[in-house]
Amino acid sequence: MTQVKLSKKYISKVCKDALKEDLFPNGDITTKLLKNNKKSKAKIISNSTGIIGGLDLAKQTFKLIDKKISFKIKKKEGSKIKKKILLQL
């Protein structure tokens, strides 16, 4: 299978456009509910088998939201995953 490599400029534009769409018309209404100094961890659990895709897009989106967010990728793009496999963010 051929792997397509997207440019950083394209990834950034797609992420910015998606965030604009998600935040329109009311803006970010949930951030005010969170304490700015609180550290959180997230895990993604797959409910079926599949192939990992879009990690660069996810990482860029988090970076646009807050440059202090640490996004550690534990699986490679294109790798197969089984049901209930964790992706830690």
Long-range contacts (C-beta under 8 A, 24 or more apart in sequence): 1-78, 3-77, 3-78, 6-56, 8-60, 11-56, 11-57, 11-60, 12-60, 12-64, 14-57, 15-57, 15-60, 15-61, 15-64, 16-64, 18-61, 19-61, 19-64, 19-65, 41-88, 41-89, 42-88, 42-89, 43-86, 43-87, 43-88, 43-89, 44-86, 44-87, 44-88, 44-89, 45-84, 45-85, 45-86, 45-87, 46-81, 46-82, 46-83, 46-84, 46-85, 46-87, 47-83, 47-84, 48-83, 49-80, 49-81, 49-82, 49-83, 50-80, 50-81, 51-78, 51-79, 51-80, 51-81, 52-76, 52-77, 52-78, 52-79, 52-80, 52-81, 52-87, 53-77, 53-78, 62-89
